[in-house]
Amino acid sequence: MDKELMKKTEDLLKMYHALARGDGSGVSRVVVRKLDRALSEMRSDNWYEIIVGFYFEGLSRESLADMLGVSDRTVTRHKNRLIRELTWYMFPDESVECVLNAS
């Protein structure tokens, strides 16, 4: 998975509340709806709260690790996995292109 695409996904998560309040533009609404659908699909993941805590509540990895009773490394590993999944959802064409180019 391309790190640049993953960073774009993280940037969108960080901007989520601003986008949701947004300027009312069609683009903001489309991005928010797409993120909402992707996040909704992930809610059943046992580690979903990492995304909520880190990106929406501003919690640190250390705080999340303490809260969940796991190591910082475990939080980082699952956060990265969830970001990869979100990236596939948010940027499917680019993600497929990365896979094809890596072969």
C-alpha positions in Angstrom: 0.0 0.0 0.0 1.3 3.4 -1.0 2.2 5.5 2.1 1.1 8.7 0.3 -2.4 7.3 -0.1 -2.5 6.2 3.5 -1.4 9.8 4.5 -4.2 11.2 2.4 -6.7 8.9 4.2 -5.3 10.1 7.6 -5.5 13.7 6.5 -9.2 13.2 5.6 -9.9 11.7 9.0 -8.2 14.6 10.7 -10.3 17.0 8.6 -13.5 15.0 9.1 -15.3 17.4 11.4 -14.4 20.5 9.3 -15.6 18.7 6.2 -18.8 17.7 7.9 -19.4 21.3 8.9 -18.1 22.2 5.5 -18.8 24.9 3.1 -21.8 22.9 1.8 -19.9 22.1 -1.4 -20.8 19.0 -3.2 -17.2 17.7 -2.9 -17.2 18.0 0.9 -20.6 16.2 1.2 -19.4 13.4 -1.1 -16.2 12.9 0.9 -18.0 12.9 4.2 -20.6 10.4 2.9 -17.9 8.2 1.6 -16.0 8.3 4.9 -19.2 7.7 6.8 -19.9 4.6 4.8 -16.4 3.3 5.2 -16.4 3.9 8.9 -19.7 2.3 9.2 -18.4 -0.9 7.6 -15.5 -0.9 10.2 -17.6 -0.5 13.3 -17.7 -4.2 13.9 -13.9 -4.4 14.0 -12.7 -5.0 17.5 -10.1 -2.2 17.1 -12.4 0.4 15.6 -12.2 2.5 18.7 -8.6 3.3 17.9 -9.8 5.3 14.8 -12.4 7.1 16.9 -10.1 7.8 19.7 -7.0 8.9 17.7 -8.6 10.9 14.9 -11.9 12.2 16.4 -11.2 12.5 20.1 -7.5 13.4 19.9 -6.2 10.6 22.1 -2.6 9.6 22.0 -1.4 6.1 21.2 -0.3 5.8 24.8 -3.7 6.8 26.1 -5.4 4.4 23.8 -3.0 1.6 24.8 -3.8 2.2 28.5 -7.5 2.4 27.8 -7.5 -0.8 25.8 -5.0 -2.6 28.0 -2.5 -3.3 25.2 0.9 -2.0 24.1 1.5 1.1 22.1 2.8 -1.2 19.4 -0.5 -3.1 19.2 -2.4 0.2 18.9 0.0 1.3 16.1 -0.3 -2.0 14.3 -4.1 -2.0 14.3 -4.4 1.7 13.5 -2.2 1.2 10.4 -4.2 -1.9 9.4 -7.5 0.1 9.7 -6.0 3.0 7.7 -5.0 0.6 5.0 -8.6 -0.7 4.8 -10.0 2.8 4.7 -7.5 3.7 2.0 -8.8 0.9 -0.2 -12.3 2.2 0.3 -11.5 5.9 -0.2 -9.1 5.5 -3.1 -9.9 2.1 -4.8 -8.5 3.0 -8.2 -5.2 4.3 -6.8 -4.9 1.3 -4.5 -5.3 -1.2 -7.3 -2.7 0.8 -9.3 -0.2 0.5 -6.4 -0.7 -3.2 -6.3 -0.3 -3.6 -10.0 2.8 -1.5 -10.1 4.3 -3.4 -7.2 4.1 -6.7 -9.1 
